[in-house]
Amino acid sequence: MENQNLFDLHIDEESARYLKETAKWGSFLAIVAFIMIGFYVLALLFGLIVGSAASGGFEAEYSTANPFAAVMGTGVGVAFFIAYLALFTIPVVYLYRFSTRIKTALDGNDQTTLTNSFGNLKSMFKFYGIFMIVMLGIMALAFVFMLVTLGTAGF
């Protein structure tokens, strides 16, 4: 096998087939994820409606309940849920863009769209990489916090 320059690379028929199949699966996964996001939004709305109805009944029975605390608790829960949905949606959008643009690029032999589609794939993996680093950092901090807590508790 001879040493090739990067610019000598090309997409042959087999590579194009692999990319088209990858695009189909990527589209499928992205669409299913968008549907799941829709269900999560419906669950959030349903939870807010049910929670609002339940808290009205609770406040009627217990007039000493702090309504500010109930609103703050709900607000924090909704904020975390929305943050979760945003974190879940971002890579799905990149995957969907990659999938649709790679199909367009291969069907139309369009180098610019091909490059753009790979840019979206890169962004998806970059997002997952940064997310993983943040999660590992949070886990490390939690572990240190646990050790400090156990140490001060006399274990």
Phi, psi and omega in degrees: 000128183276157179284118183258147172283149181305324184282354175273354180290149176212165178263110178274182184299319181294316178297319179298320177298315178298317180293321178294320178293320176299320179295320178297313180293322177298317177298315179302310181297320180293317180294317177298319179295320177297321177296318177298320178298319176300317177296322177297319178296317177298320178296320177298313179297316178299316179297321178294319180293312180295318179296322178294317179294319181291321181290330176296318177291323180294316181293330179292323180283321184240094184287349180273356180296145181272107182292332179296319179296320179296318179293318179296318178298317178295317181297318179294317178299316179295319180298316177296320180296318178294320177297319177299314179298320179296315179296329179283327186282322186305306180292333178294320177297316178298318179296317180296317179297316178302311185297314182289323183284328179292323176297315180298317182296317182288322179291324183259003182053048186253108183295322181296315179293324177298313179298318179296321180294318178293331174297321177292323177296317177299317181296323178297311180293325177296318177300311180298322179295313179296318178301317180295319178298315179298315181295320177296322176296317178296318179296320178295317177296320178296321179295315178297317178299320179295316180296318178296316180297315178295323179294320179283340179276352177090018178276000000 
